[in-house]
Amino acid sequence: MSLRNVLVRTLVPALFVLPLHAQSAPRDPLILAETTQKITAHVLVIPDSDTTPGVPNIGIVVGTRAALVIDTGMGDRNGRTVLAEALKAAPGRTFYLVTTHVHPEHDLGANAFPAETQMIRSSDQEKDIAEFNLQMAQVFSSRSTVNAELLKGATFRKANIHFDDRYDLDLGGVKVRILAMGPNHTRGDTAIFVETDQVLFSGDIAMRGQPSFASPYSSISHWLTSLDTLATLQPKIIVPSHGPMGDTSFLTNYRTYLTTIRDRAAALKKQGRSADETVKTITAQMQSAYPDTGRLAGAIRAAYAEAH
């Protein structure tokens, strides 16, 4: 069986398992207006301050000519909140919009932005949209009536700007590097580096919470390569998709986590253990430190599928 088929059978079902921390959401998945924080001279963040499921960290990068908004929240209601905060932060600017990946809480508020907003998409994001379309939106909608209402009628916004590997954007005195990172959390993961301020928006590639292998194309080896790529940027601040902001320790911690799982899974596979046995053994070894066993199992199965 091909690696992709193994991943389809073992990882895709894990997409539909709600992480442990999300079992009882503390509030509705709404972007909170009036909470925007200026973290550097040109970068503002609407923070996911209480790690509410379905609420991402939102970025607003402001130059003298234009502004870039990073992620949108779930559905047009959240998108309008983000737009209002962006207009306050960057009045009179041209707006660009990019998302870290195409999951509903990151991408499906994009249509709330005015028609003249320039939507930027990588070719990998467009492949994810073409292949999976609104499958994840349907999953999110099934979780609660609030989600269903937020996502009612949601569609993916068409791109104005397409790129394959990298897109450089000058907002007027502020240079931003947008990178297509390939299949980590999703095939269309995108990282955004504000060069002028050394702020990295890492998406789900690096954050405090455990990594989620949410794509049949994801792999341990590629994720480790992505961490290397992000480390070369030498960011001073990392703004992840969810949870608190941090620094390069996010990259270091993910590397330790992934290499530990990779090496243990390879050793067990070499001993003749099955995938299920490997998941059970490594989970027992690691779950005290990494309690989200759903995400842990997804990483173990990815490592097992790659091991020779």
Secondary structure, 3 states (H helix, E strand, C coil): CCHHHHHHHHHHHHHHCCCHHHCCCCCCCCCCCCCCEECCCCEEEECCCCCCCCCCCEEEEECCCEEEEECCCCHHHHHHHHHHHHHHHCCCCEEEEECCCCCHHHHCCHHHCCCCCEEEEEHHHHHHHHHHCCHHHHHHHHHCHHHHHHCCCCCCCCCCEEECCEEEEECCCCEEEEEEEECCCCCCEEEEEECCCCEEEEECCCCCCCCCCCCCCCCHHHHHHHHHHHHHCCCCEEEECCCCCECCHHHHHHHHHHHHHHHHHHHHHHCCCCHHHHHHHHHHHHCCCCCCHHHHHHHHHHHHHHCC
